[in-house]
Amino acid sequence: FFFDPFLSSEMAGDVPHLTYVNAAQSQAIDDELMGERGFSIDCLMELAGLSVACAVQKQYTPCKLCIVCGPGNNGGDGLVAARHLCHFGFTVTIVYPKA
């Protein structure tokens, strides 16, 4: 999910209906994907980061971006997204604060 608070009202009409999952549902999805479906955490992180990068590329032309990545898997997703965005022509600054 990518939220842009500056999205114009004209563009907002193009955003599809979004569905959210809570923490327990998210964990259950991860458990299934990494269990019986056989995905590794590295593969899921790569897919998540690529999805974010593609969503950003779809909405914006290459520009300067700052991506803040914390510790843990979400931070890893951000690092993957940053790598893909660089390949897509964006100028990316990564901020990785100490925990």
SEPA-120222 format. One record per residue: x, y, z of N, C-alpha, C in turn; residue in one letter. Coordinates in pm, whole numbers, plus 50000, padded with zeros to 5 digits. Each point is the difference from the previous one (the first is absolute). Layout:
     n.x     n.y     n.z    ca.x    ca.y    ca.z     c.x     c.y     c.z   resn
       X       Y       Z       X       Y       Z       X       Y       Z      A
...
//
This chain:
     n.x     n.y     n.z    ca.x    ca.y    ca.z     c.x     c.y     c.z   resn
   50084   49882   50000   49916   50118   50000   50088   50123   50000      F
   49969   50093   49913   50075   50124   49992   49902   50114   50021      F
   50022   50083   50102   49912   50112   50029   50072   50129   49970      F
   49941   50082   49919   50057   50130   49968   49901   50106   50046      D
   50031   50073   50109   49906   50101   50050   49983   50117   49905      P
   50089   50012   49900   49993   50111   49906   49934   49960   49868      F
   49945   49878   49995   49936   49951   49880   49883   50092   49964      L
   49998   50045   49875   49893   50091   49959   49867   49926   49997      S
   49892   50076   50012   49867   49938   49999   49971   49931   49868      S
   50058   50052   49890   49979   49935   49870   50065   49862   49999      E
   50122   49990   50057   50070   49873   50002   49939   49905   50102      M
   49943   50053   50106   49945   49916   50105   49889   49911   49948      A
   49930   50044   49897   49893   49918   49942   50053   49875   49933      G
   50129   49997   49966   50060   49884   49934   50051   49896   50098      D
   50001   50030   50130   50053   49907   50098   49896   49891   50024      V
   50040   49872   49983   49904   49891   50022   49964   49988   50147      P
   49892   49929   50025   49959   49975   50139   50113   49927   50073      H
   50034   50047   50119   50108   49941   50077   49945   49917   50114      L
   50063   49886   50023   49962   49914   50110   50119   49991   50095      T
   49975   50007   50127   50105   49996   50101   49993   49870   50077      Y
   50114   49955   50048   50005   49885   50089   50063   50045   50131      V
   49959   49937   50108   50059   50034   50130   50128   49919   50019      N
   50067   50022   50113   50129   49935   50025   49987   49848   50004      A
   49895   49949   50062   49981   49854   50009   49976   49940   49862      A
   49920   50067   49918   49974   49951   49864   50127   50005   49917      Q
   50078   50105   50015   50125   50013   49927   50096   49887   50038      S
   50009   49970   50129   50086   49891   50045   49953   49866   49945      Q
   49868   49979   49996   49945   49875   49947   50033   49985   49851      A
   49994   50111   49927   50034   49997   49857   50147   49965   49983      I
   50087   50065   50078   50144   49969   49995   50026   49854   50034      D
   49934   49950   50103   50021   49861   50042   49961   49904   49888      D
   49887   50027   49934   49958   49912   49890   50096   50008   49883      E
   50039   50122   49964   50090   50015   49885   50135   49936   50025      L
   50054   50014   50121   50132   49945   50031   49991   49852   50039      M
   49881   49954   50032   49982   49860   50040   49967   49913   49880      G
   49872   49975   49984   49956   49906   49896   50023   50050   49858      E
   50010   50130   49980   50022   50054   49865   50148   50005   49962      R
   50088   49994   50099   50143   49987   49974   50076   50127   49964      G
   49944   50118   50027   50071   50124   49974   50100   50027   50112      F
   50115   50054   49966   50096   50041   50103   49971   50144   50040      S
   50052   50039   50116   49983   50139   50045   50067   50095   49901      I
   50113   49957   49942   50070   50083   49902   49914   50023   49876      D
   49931   49895   49955   49914   50012   49882   49882   50094   50029      C
   49938   49985   50117   49888   50087   50036   50043   50145   50012      L
   50119   50022   50057   50053   50136   50014   50026   50061   49863      M
   50056   49923   49910   50026   50047   49864   49871   50037   49929      E
   49898   49916   50013   49870   50028   49937   49933   50124   50060      L
   50008   50014   50132   49939   50117   50066   50069   50128   49957      A
   50134   50000   50001   50074   50120   49960   49977   50037   49855      G
   49996   49898   49912   49973   50026   49858   49860   50056   49981      L
   49904   49948   50074   49862   50051   49990   49991   50146   50038      S
   50068   50037   50108   50001   50141   50042   50066   50086   49893      V
   50114   49955   49948   50072   50078   49898   49914   50018   49875      A
   49930   49895   49960   49914   50010   49882   49884   50096   50023      C
   49944   49999   50121   49891   50093   50032   50048   50144   49995      A
   50120   50026   50052   50056   50135   49996   50027   50041   49856      V
   50060   49910   49923   50032   50031   49860   49873   50029   49919      Q
   49893   49931   50032   49873   50020   49928   49941   50139   50025      K
   50024   50054   50119   49940   50130   50037   50090   50120   49974      Q
   50132   49977   49996   50093   50113   49993   50105   49979   49892      Y
   50045   50111   49943   50116   49994   49912   50124   49999   50088      T
   50113   49951   49949   50120   49995   50084   50032   50137   50062      P
   50027   49996   50128   50029   50120   50078   50086   49959   50119      C
   50025   50094   50090   50074   49969   50122   49903   49946   50104      K
   50040   49892   50066   49919   49938   50104   50083   49976   50124      L
   49936   50002   50114   50063   49960   50125   49918   49884   50055      C
   50067   49888   50025   49933   49883   50055   50058   49974   50138      I
   49912   49998   50101   50042   49975   50137   49975   49852   50028      V
   50106   49928   50036   49992   49856   50025   50040   49971   50143      C
   49910   49939   50073   50031   49959   50136   50054   49859   50002      G
   50026   49949   50119   50050   49862   50009   49888   49900   49971      P
   50038   49881   49967   49901   49895   49978   49961   49986   49855      G
   49900   49917   49978   49960   49966   49863   49942   50118   49923      N
   49925   50088   50067   49946   50115   49928   50111   50091   49950      N
   50105   50014   50081   50116   50077   49957   50067   49935   49881      G
   50005   49867   50001   50055   49927   49886   49919   50022   49874      G
   49867   50003   50014   49914   50030   49886   50034   50138   49943      D
   50023   50097   50088   50035   50135   49957   50132   50004   49927      G
   50098   49923   50047   50130   49995   49931   49987   49939   49861      L
   49919   49896   49989   49976   49939   49868   49929   50100   49909      V
   49900   50070   50052   49929   50101   49920   50097   50107   49952      A
   50089   50043   50089   50097   50103   49964   50090   49952   49886      A
   50044   49875   50007   50086   49945   49894   49927   50001   49866      R
   49877   49955   49999   49924   49999   49874   49974   50141   49949      H
   49968   50092   50089   49974   50138   49958   50125   50063   49938      L
   50116   49967   50052   50125   50047   49936   50010   49948   49858      C
   49967   49872   49982   50002   49942   49865   49896   50066   49909      H
   49892   50050   50059   49894   50066   49922   50033   50147   49971      F
   50115   50049   50047   50042   50136   49969   49977   50102   50110      G
   49950   49958   50116   49979   50092   50111   50133   50022   50072      F
   50015   50116   50061   50115   50028   50085   49954   49976   50143      T
   50054   49897   50063   49949   49955   50129   50102   50025   50111      V
   49953   50060   50107   50077   50012   50122   49934   49908   50103      T
   50080   49916   50064   49947   49910   50100   50041   50050   50138      I
   49905   50010   50090   50026   50036   50139   49973   49875   50082      V
   50102   49956   50071   49989   49878   50081   50037   50036   50145      Y
   49901   50048   50078   50032   50045   50136   50043   49883   50088      P
   50083   50030   50098   50041   49897   50096   49880   49961   50086      K
   49992   49874   50033   49888   49951   50082   50018   50038   50145      A
//
